[in-house]
Amino acid sequence: MNINIDYTKREPIYEQIVREFEKQITLGILVSGTQVPSVRALAYDLGINPNTVKKAYDILEENGLIISKSTKGTFISDNIDKAKDLKIEELIERIDNLVSELKTYGLTKEEIIKRMK
């Protein structure tokens, strides 16, 4: 499994792991039923503390992207479509907030659209 972590970023490593999983699921690289590395294995591969990976996995499980099966391991959830929809909604909300902020600086809807193109 290829997880790209930038150790020089201010973004916490666990958030980078979550983002990488979300990206790979959205792109279809990770599909339902795919087994993901154990916490210890991924921590070893990335050269980080297992607690950091555990925190990322907890968030991914809370968001419905992975599921832990006792004694069998951790797998990409069958529920990823719902999780993708939630992520898309979250991103759209962020765009809406940015558009609102741009409007406070006097930009019109048309100017914002023109600049986005």
Rosetta blueprint (number, residue, H / E / L):
1 M L
2 N L
3 I L
4 N L
5 I L
6 D L
7 Y L
8 T L
9 K L
10 R L
11 E L
12 P L
13 I H
14 Y H
15 E H
16 Q H
17 I H
18 V H
19 R H
20 E H
21 F H
22 E H
23 K H
24 Q H
25 I H
26 T H
27 L L
28 G L
29 I L
30 L L
31 V L
32 S L
33 G L
34 T L
35 Q E
36 V E
37 P L
38 S L
39 V H
40 R H
41 A H
42 L H
43 A H
44 Y H
45 D H
46 L H
47 G L
48 I L
49 N L
50 P H
51 N H
52 T H
53 V H
54 K H
55 K H
56 A H
57 Y H
58 D H
59 I H
60 L H
61 E H
62 E H
63 N L
64 G L
65 L L
66 I E
67 I E
68 S E
69 K E
70 S L
71 T L
72 K L
73 G E
74 T E
75 F E
76 I E
77 S L
78 D L
79 N L
80 I H
81 D H
82 K H
83 A H
84 K H
85 D H
86 L H
87 K H
88 I H
89 E H
90 E H
91 L H
92 I H
93 E H
94 R H
95 I H
96 D H
97 N H
98 L H
99 V H
100 S H
101 E H
102 L H
103 K H
104 T H
105 Y L
106 G L
107 L L
108 T L
109 K H
110 E H
111 E H
112 I H
113 I H
114 K H
115 R H
116 M H
117 K L
